[in-house]
């Protein structure tokens, strides 16, 4: 399966915003965007030209795609799914992306970043409703319970991550018991509960052309 193998921090520099892809590093003075707040590449510092309407729409789509770590084909599939649901397509799209298993693992504080959450899911450290699931793109629904497997709970890795995230604020749409290593999806989040710095209506406009 195709995956991004270049330097992760280049993504944030290209979008001009922190997408929090490197865990604690994003909050420290080691953050590449804080040190070099311009686009990567030989001509990065000279990229100040005004974007066209299409360019703005494309950048918003790319920002959302990179934020959740999904491939182009996956993103298009999520958009098609969003158009078939009732409500606003842009908000539906973000709800679908938030319902991915790797994102919920990250949001629950069981991983320091989405890339790390994706790796942990692939290594079969989690169950959904008591059954092992190792598919990061697995879409959860209200009432689903994500849990760290019993054997994995004893690993130093999870103990350290849970301790590091112990003060992380709780989300209204997730009920998390870090002591037991479980997270229940109470409901899918509303737009104001999703902290993604993106204008989703531009993504809808892009795909509506």
Backbone as CSV, one residue per row, in Angstrom:
resi,resn,N_x,N_y,N_z,CA_x,CA_y,CA_z,C_x,C_y,C_z
1,UNK,0.836,-1.200,0.000,0.000,0.000,0.000,0.872,1.252,0.000
2,UNK,0.494,2.257,-0.800,1.264,3.495,-0.875,1.175,4.251,0.441
3,UNK,2.274,4.907,0.806,2.263,5.724,2.013,3.294,6.831,1.870
4,UNK,3.109,7.887,2.644,4.009,9.038,2.596,5.299,8.682,3.324
5,UNK,6.449,8.890,2.657,7.725,8.512,3.260,8.685,9.693,3.400
6,UNK,8.264,10.869,2.972,9.123,12.051,3.092,9.065,12.588,4.525
7,UNK,9.842,13.622,4.808,9.865,14.211,6.149,8.483,14.748,6.509
8,UNK,7.948,14.288,7.638,6.593,14.652,8.047,6.421,16.149,8.245
9,UNK,7.423,16.809,8.807,7.308,18.239,9.111,7.164,19.098,7.852
10,UNK,7.564,18.571,6.714,7.407,19.314,5.452,5.932,19.557,5.154
11,UNK,5.071,18.644,5.611,3.636,18.769,5.348,3.088,20.027,6.022
12,UNK,3.429,20.213,7.295,2.956,21.398,8.025,3.518,22.670,7.406
13,UNK,4.781,22.642,7.018,5.391,23.824,6.417,4.727,24.153,5.086
14,UNK,4.353,23.139,4.340,3.689,23.376,3.045,2.315,24.007,3.247
15,UNK,1.583,23.565,4.286,0.253,24.096,4.530,0.283,25.389,5.340
16,UNK,1.432,25.683,5.949,1.546,26.908,6.721,0.829,26.874,8.054
17,UNK,0.493,25.660,8.518,-0.194,25.484,9.801,0.273,24.206,10.464
18,UNK,0.211,24.187,11.789,0.552,22.969,12.523,-0.580,21.955,12.367
19,UNK,-0.240,20.761,11.907,-1.215,19.696,11.769,-0.996,18.625,12.838
20,UNK,-0.042,18.865,13.723,0.227,17.998,14.885,0.428,16.538,14.483
21,UNK,1.404,16.337,13.594,1.699,15.003,13.068,2.851,14.313,13.797
22,UNK,3.523,15.059,14.708,4.706,14.520,15.375,4.579,14.483,16.901
23,UNK,3.358,14.490,17.412,3.168,14.377,18.848,3.756,15.537,19.630
24,UNK,4.505,15.235,20.683,5.065,16.255,21.571,5.966,17.244,20.848
25,UNK,6.630,16.806,19.796,7.545,17.678,19.067,6.829,18.927,18.539
26,UNK,5.556,18.765,18.188,4.793,19.884,17.636,4.566,20.992,18.659
27,UNK,4.671,20.651,19.946,4.436,21.629,21.001,5.748,22.205,21.544
28,UNK,6.867,21.751,21.007,8.165,22.184,21.516,8.835,23.168,20.557
29,UNK,9.991,23.685,20.982,10.729,24.613,20.118,11.444,23.886,18.989
30,UNK,11.288,22.554,18.927,11.861,21.780,17.834,10.935,21.722,16.621
31,UNK,9.741,22.254,16.782,8.762,22.244,15.688,9.355,22.938,14.458
32,UNK,9.351,22.246,13.336,9.948,22.787,12.107,9.233,24.045,11.634
33,UNK,7.909,24.118,11.828,7.163,25.291,11.376,7.514,26.518,12.206
34,UNK,7.781,26.312,13.491,8.151,27.423,14.355,9.536,27.960,13.986
35,UNK,10.403,27.068,13.533,11.770,27.456,13.201,11.887,27.976,11.768
36,UNK,11.079,27.403,10.865,11.135,27.814,9.455,9.710,27.961,8.939
37,UNK,9.122,29.095,9.204,7.710,29.324,8.873,7.515,29.713,7.408
38,UNK,8.012,28.878,6.524,7.820,29.085,5.092,7.795,27.725,4.417
39,UNK,7.296,27.689,3.200,7.152,26.421,2.480,8.502,25.762,2.242
40,UNK,8.539,24.431,2.207,9.804,23.736,1.970,10.261,23.872,0.523
41,UNK,11.482,23.509,0.267,11.992,23.551,-1.102,12.885,24.756,-1.357
42,UNK,13.578,24.722,-2.471,14.551,25.754,-2.837,13.934,27.144,-2.905
43,UNK,12.666,27.213,-3.361,12.022,28.513,-3.545,10.925,28.754,-2.512
44,UNK,10.990,28.025,-1.394,9.937,28.123,-0.386,9.718,29.517,0.151
45,UNK,10.795,30.259,0.371,10.669,31.592,0.943,10.109,32.618,-0.037
46,UNK,10.066,32.229,-1.297,9.561,33.170,-2.297,8.140,32.895,-2.719
47,UNK,7.479,31.916,-2.076,6.119,31.546,-2.473,5.088,32.433,-1.775
48,UNK,4.965,33.662,-2.238,4.016,34.579,-1.636,2.916,34.991,-2.612
49,UNK,2.864,34.315,-3.754,1.861,34.711,-4.731,0.462,34.325,-4.239
50,UNK,-0.515,35.110,-4.665,-1.889,34.891,-4.256,-2.443,33.659,-4.957
51,UNK,-3.129,32.812,-4.175,-3.690,31.594,-4.743,-4.967,31.889,-5.510
52,UNK,-5.195,31.127,-6.568,-6.447,31.224,-7.313,-7.552,30.556,-6.493
53,UNK,-8.781,30.681,-6.960,-9.909,30.031,-6.273,-9.679,28.515,-6.206
54,UNK,-9.253,27.949,-7.332,-8.970,26.513,-7.364,-7.827,26.168,-6.417
55,UNK,-6.806,27.025,-6.382,-5.663,26.773,-5.510,-6.056,26.735,-4.051
56,UNK,-6.945,27.645,-3.630,-7.406,27.663,-2.246,-8.209,26.399,-1.920
57,UNK,-9.042,25.991,-2.864,-9.847,24.782,-2.656,-8.944,23.553,-2.546
58,UNK,-7.947,23.483,-3.408,-7.023,22.360,-3.398,-6.234,22.297,-2.097
59,UNK,-5.766,23.448,-1.629,-4.984,23.482,-0.389,-5.819,23.024,0.810
60,UNK,-7.092,23.403,0.851,-7.951,22.975,1.957,-8.160,21.467,1.924
61,UNK,-8.306,20.930,0.730,-8.465,19.475,0.601,-7.210,18.745,1.028
62,UNK,-6.065,19.241,0.591,-4.797,18.621,0.944,-4.535,18.713,2.448
63,UNK,-4.903,19.851,3.030,-4.709,20.039,4.465,-5.506,18.996,5.258
64,UNK,-6.776,18.815,4.888,-7.627,17.839,5.574,-7.096,16.420,5.367
65,UNK,-6.659,16.135,4.155,-6.160,14.794,3.836,-4.916,14.469,4.638
66,UNK,-3.996,15.425,4.724,-2.759,15.207,5.469,-3.004,15.150,6.975
67,UNK,-3.961,15.948,7.443,-4.285,16.000,8.868,-4.680,14.614,9.378
68,UNK,-5.487,13.915,8.594,-5.947,12.582,8.998,-5.095,11.456,8.422
69,UNK,-4.166,11.796,7.541,-3.270,10.783,7.001,-3.924,9.796,6.063
70,UNK,-4.791,10.287,5.172,-5.468,9.388,4.240,-4.992,9.652,2.816
71,UNK,-5.070,8.634,1.987,-4.651,8.743,0.598,-5.738,9.404,-0.244
72,UNK,-5.378,9.810,-1.438,-6.307,10.519,-2.312,-7.563,9.700,-2.589
73,UNK,-7.375,8.427,-2.945,-8.518,7.574,-3.250,-9.443,7.391,-2.051
74,UNK,-8.857,7.228,-0.873,-9.651,7.095,0.344,-10.467,8.361,0.582
75,UNK,-9.832,9.503,0.410,-10.502,10.776,0.663,-11.688,10.953,-0.277
76,UNK,-11.497,10.609,-1.537,-12.589,10.713,-2.501,-13.735,9.791,-2.110
77,UNK,-13.390,8.602,-1.617,-14.412,7.664,-1.167,-15.205,8.207,0.012
78,UNK,-14.508,8.849,0.945,-15.185,9.447,2.094,-16.113,10.575,1.642
79,UNK,-15.670,11.345,0.640,-16.510,12.432,0.144,-17.785,11.881,-0.481
80,UNK,-17.651,10.826,-1.264,-18.828,10.209,-1.882,-19.787,9.712,-0.810
81,UNK,-19.247,9.125,0.244,-20.070,8.644,1.350,-20.769,9.819,2.037
82,UNK,-20.049,10.931,2.186,-20.611,12.114,2.844,-21.778,12.707,2.059
83,UNK,-21.705,12.641,0.714,-22.775,13.209,-0.116,-24.071,12.408,0.003
84,UNK,-23.966,11.155,0.401,-25.146,10.286,0.494,-25.846,10.380,1.850
85,UNK,-25.207,11.060,2.798,-25.793,11.203,4.126,-26.617,12.484,4.210
86,UNK,-27.574,12.504,5.111,-28.365,13.703,5.334,-27.507,14.772,6.015
87,UNK,-27.813,16.024,5.742,-27.059,17.107,6.361,-26.074,17.744,5.402
88,UNK,-25.205,18.575,5.930,-24.223,19.295,5.125,-23.062,18.371,4.757
89,UNK,-22.739,18.310,3.486,-21.714,17.385,2.997,-20.363,17.618,3.662
90,UNK,-19.953,18.883,3.800,-18.658,19.183,4.408,-18.565,18.683,5.837
91,UNK,-19.598,18.921,6.622,-19.604,18.469,8.015,-19.659,16.947,8.081
92,UNK,-20.434,16.338,7.189,-20.497,14.875,7.136,-19.123,14.280,6.862
93,UNK,-18.379,14.932,5.962,-17.035,14.463,5.613,-16.125,14.458,6.835
94,UNK,-16.162,15.550,7.603,-15.308,15.631,8.785,-15.724,14.606,9.846
95,UNK,-17.014,14.365,9.976,-17.495,13.365,10.933,-16.981,11.971,10.564
96,UNK,-16.986,11.679,9.269,-16.490,10.378,8.804,-15.008,10.237,9.112
97,UNK,-14.244,11.285,8.836,-12.807,11.254,9.104,-12.532,11.104,10.602
98,UNK,-13.323,11.779,11.432,-13.144,11.678,12.876,-13.494,10.291,13.397
99,UNK,-14.357,9.577,12.684,-14.801,8.265,13.152,-13.837,7.135,12.801
100,UNK,-12.755,7.436,12.097,-11.745,6.422,11.813,-11.157,5.896,13.124
101,UNK,-10.861,4.618,13.154,-10.335,4.007,14.373,-9.026,4.645,14.815
102,UNK,-8.115,4.905,13.871,-6.833,5.496,14.279,-7.017,6.886,14.877
103,UNK,-7.983,7.648,14.354,-8.238,8.978,14.906,-8.819,8.894,16.318
104,UNK,-9.739,7.951,16.531,-10.344,7.801,17.856,-9.297,7.354,18.872
105,UNK,-8.389,6.476,18.469,-7.301,6.050,19.358,-6.466,7.255,19.764
106,UNK,-6.187,8.139,18.798,-5.425,9.357,19.093,-6.224,10.310,19.975
107,UNK,-7.473,10.541,19.623,-8.314,11.456,20.384,-8.507,10.987,21.827
108,UNK,-8.518,9.674,22.022,-8.719,9.128,23.362,-7.470,9.248,24.230
109,UNK,-6.332,9.572,23.609,-5.092,9.704,24.363,-4.318,8.409,24.484
110,UNK,-4.583,7.460,23.584,-3.866,6.181,23.601,-2.666,6.189,22.660
111,UNK,-2.412,7.313,22.006,-1.260,7.490,21.122,-0.916,8.972,21.112
112,UNK,0.347,9.290,20.815,0.797,10.680,20.843,0.517,11.430,19.544
113,UNK,0.227,10.702,18.479,-0.064,11.336,17.193,-0.900,10.368,16.365
114,UNK,-1.503,10.855,15.299,-2.284,9.966,14.435,-1.393,8.939,13.727
115,UNK,-0.214,9.313,13.226,0.650,8.295,12.626,1.000,7.179,13.620
116,UNK,1.266,7.544,14.874,1.557,6.527,15.878,0.332,5.673,16.147
117,UNK,-0.841,6.300,16.208,-2.087,5.554,16.430,-2.310,4.555,15.303
118,UNK,-2.042,4.983,14.074,-2.214,4.099,12.919,-1.307,2.873,13.035
119,UNK,-0.069,3.088,13.459,0.872,1.981,13.612,0.436,1.025,14.720
120,UNK,-0.037,1.567,15.829,-0.477,0.737,16.945,-1.692,-0.109,16.566
121,UNK,-2.602,0.489,15.798,-3.775,-0.265,15.340,-3.336,-1.407,14.421
122,UNK,-2.423,-1.108,13.505,-1.936,-2.134,12.577,-1.270,-3.300,13.304
123,UNK,-0.667,-3.007,14.458,0.007,-4.041,15.234,-0.927,-4.778,16.185
124,UNK,-2.226,-4.581,15.961,-3.269,-5.350,16.671,-3.295,-5.128,18.181
125,UNK,-3.117,-3.882,18.604,-3.151,-3.580,20.029,-4.546,-3.200,20.518
126,UNK,-5.538,-3.137,19.599,-6.863,-2.666,19.996,-7.986,-3.613,19.585
127,UNK,-9.071,-3.517,20.337,-10.294,-4.251,19.988,-11.423,-3.233,19.824
128,UNK,-12.433,-3.627,19.059,-13.653,-2.837,18.923,-14.811,-3.740,19.297
129,UNK,-15.510,-3.380,20.340,-16.614,-4.193,20.854,-16.161,-5.621,21.163
130,UNK,-14.920,-5.727,21.698,-14.404,-7.019,22.123,-13.718,-7.837,21.048
131,UNK,-13.714,-7.363,19.804,-13.103,-8.106,18.709,-11.869,-7.361,18.188
132,UNK,-10.807,-8.094,17.940,-9.575,-7.477,17.449,-9.793,-6.842,16.078
133,UNK,-9.346,-5.590,15.948,-9.436,-4.872,14.676,-8.087,-4.221,14.416
134,UNK,-7.487,-4.520,13.276,-6.181,-3.945,12.943,-6.234,-3.113,11.661
135,UNK,-7.391,-2.512,11.399,-7.590,-1.691,10.215,-7.752,-0.238,10.651
136,UNK,-6.748,0.618,10.444,-6.811,2.013,10.897,-8.013,2.780,10.352
137,UNK,-8.453,2.444,9.131,-9.552,3.169,8.502,-10.931,2.647,8.906
138,UNK,-10.969,1.693,9.809,-12.253,1.146,10.274,-13.111,2.290,10.820
139,UNK,-14.349,2.409,10.333,-15.224,3.506,10.743,-16.101,3.094,11.917
140,UNK,-16.027,3.861,12.974,-16.782,3.575,14.187,-18.119,4.304,14.165
141,UNK,-19.035,3.843,14.981,-20.337,4.490,15.100,-20.673,4.666,16.576
142,UNK,-21.708,5.436,16.849,-22.111,5.689,18.231,-22.366,4.370,18.956
143,UNK,-21.804,4.252,20.154,-21.981,3.040,20.949,-20.822,2.072,20.875
144,UNK,-19.949,2.242,19.881,-18.792,1.348,19.751,-17.790,1.615,20.877
145,UNK,-17.185,0.526,21.354,-16.204,0.617,22.434,-14.837,0.174,21.928
146,UNK,-13.888,1.087,21.981,-12.506,0.787,21.597,-11.713,0.517,22.867
147,UNK,-10.931,-0.560,22.864,-10.167,-0.908,24.069,-8.766,-1.374,23.714
148,UNK,-7.819,-1.002,24.570,-6.462,-1.538,24.436,-6.508,-2.993,24.880
149,UNK,-5.926,-3.883,24.106,-5.957,-5.302,24.464,-5.278,-5.531,25.815
150,UNK,-5.768,-6.522,26.526,-5.288,-6.784,27.890,-3.777,-6.973,27.936
151,UNK,-3.227,-7.723,26.991,-1.777,-7.957,26.975,-1.017,-6.655,26.699
152,UNK,-1.599,-5.802,25.873,-0.930,-4.557,25.505,-0.931,-3.543,26.641
153,UNK,-1.943,-3.594,27.504,-2.059,-2.642,28.609,-0.855,-2.699,29.546
154,UNK,-0.197,-3.854,29.597,0.943,-4.019,30.505,2.253,-3.516,29.901
155,UNK,2.226,-3.129,28.625,3.443,-2.658,27.964,3.827,-1.264,28.463
156,UNK,5.118,-1.047,28.617,5.604,0.262,29.066,5.186,1.370,28.114
157,UNK,5.090,1.027,26.832,4.707,2.016,25.822,3.361,2.644,26.166
158,UNK,2.365,1.821,26.431,1.034,2.337,26.717,0.970,3.025,28.075
159,UNK,1.703,2.510,29.042,1.732,3.147,30.351,2.274,4.567,30.240
160,UNK,3.328,4.738,29.427,3.950,6.047,29.251,3.023,7.008,28.503
161,UNK,2.368,6.516,27.462,1.481,7.365,26.661,0.272,7.816,27.481
162,UNK,-0.318,6.882,28.215,-1.485,7.219,29.027,-1.110,8.219,30.117
163,UNK,0.060,8.044,30.701,0.525,8.982,31.722,0.754,10.369,31.111
164,UNK,1.363,10.400,29.924,1.649,11.672,29.258,0.374,12.408,28.875
165,UNK,-0.689,11.654,28.592,-1.948,12.260,28.170,-2.973,12.359,29.302
166,UNK,-2.525,12.126,30.525,-3.456,12.094,31.663,-4.184,13.419,31.876
167,UNK,-3.540,14.514,31.492,-4.165,15.826,31.669,-4.856,16.332,30.399
168,UNK,-4.883,15.496,29.381,-5.517,15.872,28.122,-7.014,16.053,28.346
169,UNK,-7.603,17.180,27.943,-9.030,17.418,28.188,-9.917,16.388,27.506
170,UNK,-11.006,16.028,28.189,-11.937,15.037,27.647,-12.760,15.656,26.524
171,UNK,-13.144,14.846,25.566,-13.998,15.291,24.469,-15.442,14.905,24.776
172,UNK,-16.375,15.770,24.412,-17.781,15.503,24.708,-18.305,14.257,24.016
173,UNK,-17.751,13.945,22.847,-18.293,12.828,22.077,-17.596,11.497,22.355
174,UNK,-16.605,11.526,23.250,-15.914,10.299,23.637,-15.949,10.141,25.154
175,UNK,-16.274,8.937,25.617,-16.213,8.639,27.043,-14.996,7.753,27.264
176,UNK,-13.962,8.317,27.897,-12.676,7.618,28.010,-12.392,7.210,29.455
177,UNK,-11.994,5.956,29.617,-11.529,5.462,30.913,-10.088,5.017,30.698
178,UNK,-9.148,5.906,30.977,-7.749,5.608,30.687,-7.208,4.519,31.608
179,UNK,-7.747,4.399,32.810,-7.292,3.361,33.733,-7.583,1.974,33.169
180,UNK,-8.707,1.849,32.480,-9.087,0.571,31.873,-8.658,0.483,30.415
181,UNK,-8.223,1.623,29.859,-7.806,1.630,28.456,-8.964,1.477,27.501
182,UNK,-10.104,2.110,27.812,-11.279,2.011,26.933,-11.776,3.395,26.541
183,UNK,-12.421,3.460,25.389,-13.030,4.701,24.894,-14.330,4.337,24.185
184,UNK,-15.417,4.933,24.616,-16.727,4.673,24.018,-17.150,5.873,23.184
185,UNK,-17.569,5.608,21.955,-18.056,6.678,21.081,-19.487,6.999,21.496
186,UNK,-19.667,8.117,22.180,-20.995,8.523,22.640,-21.842,8.935,21.440
187,UNK,-21.263,9.725,20.571,-21.894,10.146,19.315,-20.801,10.731,18.430
188,UNK,-21.088,10.882,17.162,-20.112,11.495,16.279,-20.111,13.006,16.547
189,UNK,-18.949,13.646,16.482,-18.834,15.057,16.877,-19.545,16.024,15.942
190,UNK,-20.000,17.139,16.515,-20.519,18.238,15.715,-19.329,19.038,15.185
191,UNK,-19.587,19.913,14.218,-18.485,20.670,13.617,-17.712,21.482,14.650
192,UNK,-18.410,22.073,15.626,-17.706,22.901,16.599,-16.888,22.086,17.597
193,UNK,-16.989,20.754,17.514,-16.201,19.884,18.382,-14.983,19.307,17.649
194,UNK,-14.821,19.709,16.390,-13.696,19.239,15.579,-12.738,20.404,15.379
195,UNK,-11.504,20.254,15.874,-10.556,21.372,15.856,-9.718,21.465,14.589
196,UNK,-10.191,20.890,13.505,-9.454,20.946,12.240,-9.543,22.347,11.629
197,UNK,-8.401,23.026,11.419,-8.408,24.388,10.865,-8.590,24.384,9.354
198,UNK,-9.753,23.973,8.910,-9.997,23.864,7.477,-11.383,24.413,7.151
199,UNK,-11.522,24.983,5.954,-12.822,25.455,5.480,-13.402,24.371,4.578
200,UNK,-14.216,23.518,5.174,-14.696,22.337,4.450,-15.577,22.684,3.254
201,UNK,-16.201,23.878,3.263,-17.043,24.236,2.122,-16.215,24.384,0.843
202,UNK,-14.925,24.727,0.991,-14.059,24.828,-0.175,-13.774,23.447,-0.769
203,UNK,-13.712,22.437,0.094,-13.509,21.066,-0.376,-14.729,20.609,-1.158
204,UNK,-15.914,20.948,-0.643,-17.160,20.593,-1.341,-17.186,21.277,-2.702
205,UNK,-16.793,22.539,-2.744,-16.778,23.271,-4.019,-15.808,22.630,-5.003
206,UNK,-14.674,22.166,-4.501,-13.669,21.537,-5.357,-14.219,20.289,-6.019
207,UNK,-14.869,19.437,-5.233,-15.396,18.190,-5.780,-16.690,18.376,-6.559
208,UNK,-17.282,19.554,-6.450,-18.551,19.815,-7.153,-18.333,20.370,-8.562
209,UNK,-17.084,20.614,-8.918,-16.788,21.177,-10.238,-17.101,20.174,-11.353
